[in-house]
Amino acid sequence: MTENYIRASDEALAGAYEEPMSLDEYVDTAFERPSIAAHAPKYLLEAIESMGTRTVVEEGEERERYRFFDDPENDGEHAVLGNTDVLNGFVDDLRTIATDRGKGEKIIWFDGPTATGKSELKRCLVNGLRAYSKTEAGRRYTVEWNVDSAEQSRGLSYGGELDDEDDWYESPVQSHPLSVFPADVRERLLADLNEEAHVPTRVTADLDPFCREAYDLLEERYRRAGETNLFSAITDPRHLRVKNYVVDVGRGIGILHSEDDGSPKERLVGSWMPGMLRELDSRGRKNPQAFSYDGVLSQGNGLLTVVEDASQHADLLRKLLNVPDEGRVKLDKGIGMDIDTQLLIISNPDLDVELDKYADRNGRDPLKALKRRLDKHEFGYLTTLSLEAELIRRELTNETGVWEAEGYADLDARVRAGVTLPMRDGRGRVVERELAPHAVEAAALYSVVTRLDGEDTPGDRGLVEKALLFDQGYLQEGDERIEADAFEFDGDDGSHGIPVTYTRDIVADLLQTDADRQHPDLPVERVVTADDVLDAMADGLSDAPVFSRAEAAEYENRLAVVKSYVYDRQETDVLDALLAEKGVDEATVAEYVEHVFAWANDEQVATDRGPVDPDPLLMKVFETEHLGRFDDDAYRGPEPTERVERFRREKVITAINRYAWENRDEDFAIEDVDVSEIPIIRAVLDTHDWTDVKRLFEEFDPTQWADPPSGTETERCKERTLAALESQGYSPASAELTSRKVMREVSYRWD
């Protein structure tokens, strides 16, 4: 067994690394695979694009989303959920910078409230770039040197003595292999390399000071020896090799964390080591080998530099002003270093406050130049119900896979689903605790509703309808489907509201303790219901320091509409379960559709007995008993009146024709219609009401539901309903609690 893990690890490393090559071999390879020579923004762009895109719906709009941000190489653990428009804007900026069409002097800035995914973006970038650098197309290279015959006191090392000719020393800042070439030669090489490139490669950086020391030492030695082909001698494979490296934090990715300290120079590029400086005194000047090269720009040279929690490093931002467009930073007064890195800063809204503290000085704002260089991308709270539900589940469980549903029905099923988690009780025992179906949905919907602009709702509809519109891209109102593009939204959605961390902590607390309820046979105390979650979220608002009094009051006022919607969803579950054996099967529905289609087109219906005329009585029975649209007054015997005919043509035939058009080919036939795609028919398959229950179960009494008398119709209905709810994903305990709640509400209006 152990050998399997060892073998798998060997294979993983074998695929990530390759043998060092000579400089000319690298150049030949670059002409075969130009991506390996890409400069920093181009490489980052290619890494993101390499994983393709998928279509998502956010804020009611279909958008193409780069899979890179789903963190596919890490099983979605650090996926950035939502904010697709913001991420696409980031990629557009990278494309502009990579092609040198502008924004080259900009520092990309991700701003937004806490718990909106900014930290996940940082981790996602690290994971994605690391994975891409292990692929053949994404190989990243630097140089290493061996100055085997240099004097020991002048030898190229980080302080120790050279042992033998096999001592190789890698560029401490991932210098690009093409930076070895003289500038004019490099320019001609790149022109040839970019001949057919859509995004041309640009390498303007010269060797870093450490590598330059090696280069100069070798040049001096061979010049004194009378060597005529100096460059060939310096870059001979005995002295120079090109090697690939796996991109990671510290090697191509520099991250300055909020807790990092030191002088600005130390945080940015590194520091001099006095003891080393004395030991490596070089020709009367400071030797770059005595530099630590551990600053964020040094680590991120060649690819990406991230300043995390930028407000904690506001003093550094002004010192970064010239890095993007000049591509150079000073190590010391006498030594500078070229930098090829994409600068990215991450902050909470407190950086805005820091940048605006001199705004009232008008044209004399000392931070004006910095603000002009920052290219802002603003993360917001999720306003898509299914994404928030996915995020809450990720926060509470070990689920990391990104949801990719076949259609909205599949996504809706995931949103409503319950969660069962093993937890330790007060006596150390492991017990199963359950978030009942709709509990996560309730938490997600309430969170989203608090984040929506209440002044910018769709027509005369409310915040819940707006949330549903943002999630699925349309609203279904009876027979009518209203697409999101029928509305215009320009409100301040996602800028404030309940953060997922608050919701997570509330639900986690509920899962830790038993609820105050009992049942003789079922562990109902271990079930957390949708009402439990919503009540706890609302009760905690006034005491949570993250919310102002005004915010707490506003969010409390939005609770009722969420509770009403969640109850409707639970009521639908119970009704569907109660009438599961009485529903209309799809064969009956399909038969009705065929007869209506034949009736409208003066055709006959194919049967086992041969073609027959459409049956007016069959259509009437379906429309009166199953659809519940009409009564006997709408017919003359079995024949329809004008309003029934209009209904058939406008609601059924129009939907069939739309389906036929969308799925058109020369072999189309009415038998090909998926009746579930027709809205009015879908309503028949999905929707029940309590009049159906009264009609079918005349002795049913919802007031007896909690403890129905033995042998009654109510008892028989309850047994069937609970069994059907369990088939919908409820546990016996959550089915009992949910059905009790619904029947308690129904009993108030039963008579």
Steps between C-alpha positions, in 0.01 A plus 500: 500500500778745600681428174197624305520840670875518446459408132223759454723766658789403270272532197368838615850643538619341176225682315583834662875517446732440207873486450681836465575604143746729328405852396481410131279198579269730692476742207419214261230378740356850530453516122315169519295601808499882527294489820805399705665837431196712592550810712313529829155638400490282187586189701231580756247557220591173328474308829147632556390435142653151492219352710217623277165653593149400599165680490346623826203715599571784741276798574261360241755509216681222319875548526806310384713411799864391495532158660837606642312686775315179594836369631464176299853380574424503873154341475336839541625553857579867439258573219391863473121471498316768307643843411545368146463847345778630727729208413432542129594866532827393661573266209416776251751725677765228483438468127540876453821505706644189334451641151646837607185685395474700819469465878863392519559755773201380704498304825200266503297549816238262641284675755187398687347408837627211707390146409441577132763264358809721469719267708367205304612676183856519633501126582334418169770691311774312686336161439425568134842642415676217681296242307549677165878517551503119525351464151705490183346823367544676833862414578678791668878538467787687656880478490769358726874560498818309572819709530723207573841658451439836669710589798345368819473846654321626189300185438132513417323372807262598774788514747653154516800386300465317171555128540560393140398560143153357562396793720219681321334816627153594381380853441347604833229699320406263216672702226361431152741292285473747210631777728846347452508630142623852421206737457530545120533124437210428735286750309563320168439159662165614641397650165548158340328324790199734484458484123161325522417565866165657586640614834872574445760405758692790651825450694655834585661409833874450519664242722450544872806629694588156634510349149669811366782442749550149361478625141752780563739268682496252211528775242803646677670161525450411133585847377832481684558155353462647149170326419347649182150344525427646840124439514539137394764450768296667773184304415677171441301216664784458747414845640137565414197273503131565454280314745128490559340568835155442642334833571414546866506757775860619515578380146316717251228600744570756771239560770535774759276408792342742744728386783827541306719776638834667437610811314335574165816384318507170693133429431530587132830353385706370793788616716880515513674254732797692651702191589462361149581839353839503669572144391397560139652848457517530122735736323438784742122494470208322664462147375143399403567152635475651849137593436224280646259528201207406726280805439162464334616639162802268499282197570238607246742589222411313184128477568284641781537729803210524747471749785239354732297722734652801325380753758757348741773583245371835377849647542630260234243580234656837409839328466348262247386780270777469243543123510227408244603735219874532569545136599784581734567521872811592699671258735737769617632834377750326280301201384165482324298200385262457207161356593249312284197440718128566500418714802176425681378641830211378715319710759186552701315832468730653763758568227246731336491699822881515507518619139234766549639663812647789298220520240374833635829666394376497142799512265754472783412145602839324551337164424355609169777338293452172684123502453551565129716185476252268674263303277212405729297178480235485770389170650148491639298262712333224303154589374435162340302264723650173375856636535434613857350161584808333352726730702316430827527125443872539430543692825322231704619181331800364315322539164723686257378400154360787296134453408448453127136410450333363187222754533333718760288213633819317592642813662175562688511146639849563639392828658204343684688188609567425866838426657590233756814553706667286768550708816619428854247564774572619855601150609745450216277269297476535122140573400342583166364852476288612208442825322151428369416550132457874429711601806807588292273653237334716765835624632623570147184680392490716811867593451441588134184700575692716750752581224252617238405859428140531619437802278586304186258205490347354180178687439250461784675189628700466819851414609443124495390520137807706422721236665333224297536702181871548568541128565317342209488782247120509478180504704223247442165658579223256420519432127728795436879486506658844541867522401748708698574726204148639536629696800784742555695487825744772592467491878768443761465124524764300689678791666364423847297237680551191714841341433533123471726489807210625716265239355758225543554582866126516572436161337808345663369605843161346424665173402688482830196483727172309512185692412231540766255242365428132550333207327440153645668321209695749287812710583330827407726687744795434267331658198564864410206630301474794264309694768773427756760648266300807403398580859858464625637716217249775572541479880878540477500811283469757777789352701739442209762777489529467122157664452395853584165556671350622175623193312371263767155664490491493121598132481246404767228660289592277207455175694124463449508472120770233520303301757193519279688372195666216692164397645353487148785269397438273799126502436563393140715210622229382738222536242701313238568224751139483615373475142792300360276203416228722356705708258461508124745271326693628201331251265162661573646844445668393175171355376323832566773693314474270197123543483521880530766512228286287267191709583681825413636364171189309383694175520446161653677334791699181442390214728547124516163469326602737225444874447205649693352848535609701806272420796318815623393328824858393583617861457208636704563261790868587508432876494232490769630232738878514461566854388210641702480781244133471404165367618209356299376849409805542274381219272199420285481135592852371428569778248708802614379857502711781354694565823602133526606502135705816564667336799593193295649704218681766710630286785538148365545529124726808523724315747511194271592719202774669702638162602479379139687808377775464760540130420417519132609248242323338209404195707323695777173347623264579787620180671841670536364773727621488859174596668685608814648790298157657451438742791127437540557124481791521741260667741269197475782262580639709786215687666240381745276691738291427805175485302642185341559358848143584608359345184703181524501447878163612631566387859849647524550736798828699525432586867559131582836482322728513805337190652236359261245257643562138404320375192408846370560635152728762655724225641520326163577829324773581750673164455504542121611863524792434733620213280480723193687782676779257587529418129544875443805511730341559839596291800213355706559772762514793258199363309303492825598854595439652156165329447385605849588861427312499169193326640489739793480793256251322274267415790441871562333539162369148439129566548 
